[in-house]
């Protein structure tokens, strides 16, 4: 395992949301998009893949395993790091010998996929347990010992200072983050979403404080443009990523990377992700939304999305009348061959329902 200082800055996406999953074809298409626009990492961790989460102990059917192998091969061919997110749901409540055998069997299947990164995810599950850090570290060490991945990323149950995590998952054990940071191999990255679950920015002082607790630079899991939460499902986040004047320098100095969690709408997510690419390439002048639409869409569709982006982002489906909805459907009907337009149409028709498993 390489040391922390040997690892390049990770810039990429984590398919880590609740609700409607991306299609396999969209996942494969993302290899080209990420490669073309300067990203280096893709992490497969959709909450809808129960075989990596609630049903982690159930073996992958051969068809599913082959799809994951194809996915990993496609990203490797583009010289991108590809990761799998294993989230053995609340295994720390009963990590007995039988469950160890089941976990090892799943790890052997993941080894056959041969991801360069294995994410060990304890997010969005109960956390108010004695010795939580110790229990999770025991599982993590077992996974690392039986995995062939080159890099590992750990996601704590309390992955932000946001009090909403305590509301839903119980009181955070005292010194939980410090215990994780002190005991986990410093070469292993730790996800952090920032001051809030849905952080708009990452203040320098905050990053320094969390790095001290974790005994390493945090790896930012940025919950934008994700829209899986109940209050977000009715909106499409197309606007550019926030970009403070010195954000690139601060992030590259104080974090291990910047991983964005996108929307349920895979292709529309590329519009804001384009701006994230430009932040790190230094191309931040001008209208980033306009540049993204004109680069990624046919001219006529780019014009429509530019006109409607503010409505999609801020008004959304919440207060739209039946007449207005039909007008928007009519506007995009001529572009149904476009994946982005199809996602807009499906969204307008209520095709992306809220998943109540999403508590945050």
HELIX and SHEET records of a PDB file:
HELIX    1   1 UNK A    4  UNK A    6  5                                   3    
HELIX    2   2 UNK A   24  UNK A   36  1                                  13    
HELIX    3   3 UNK A   50  UNK A   52  5                                   3    
HELIX    4   4 UNK A   62  UNK A   77  1                                  16    
HELIX    5   5 UNK A   91  UNK A   93  5                                   3    
HELIX    6   6 UNK A   97  UNK A  113  1                                  17    
HELIX    7   7 UNK A  132  UNK A  146  1                                  15    
HELIX    8   8 UNK A  164  UNK A  169  1                                   6    
HELIX    9   9 UNK A  176  UNK A  183  1                                   8    
HELIX   10  10 UNK A  204  UNK A  214  1                                  11    
HELIX   11  11 UNK A  247  UNK A  254  1                                   8    
HELIX   12  12 UNK A  266  UNK A  281  1                                  16    
HELIX   13  13 UNK A  288  UNK A  296  1                                   9    
HELIX   14  14 UNK A  299  UNK A  310  1                                  12    
HELIX   15  15 UNK A  311  UNK A  315  3                                   5    
HELIX   16  16 UNK A  322  UNK A  333  1                                  12    
HELIX   17  17 UNK A  339  UNK A  348  1                                  10    
SHEET    1   A 9 UNK A  10  UNK A  15  0                                        
SHEET    2   A 9 UNK A  41  UNK A  44  1                                        
SHEET    3   A 9 UNK A  81  UNK A  86  1                                        
SHEET    4   A 9 UNK A 117  UNK A 121  1                                        
SHEET    5   A 9 UNK A 151  UNK A 155  1                                        
SHEET    6   A 9 UNK A 189  UNK A 192  1                                        
SHEET    7   A 9 UNK A 218  UNK A 222  1                                        
SHEET    8   A 9 UNK A 255  UNK A 260  1                                        
SHEET    9   A 9 UNK A  10  UNK A  15  1                                        
END                                                                             
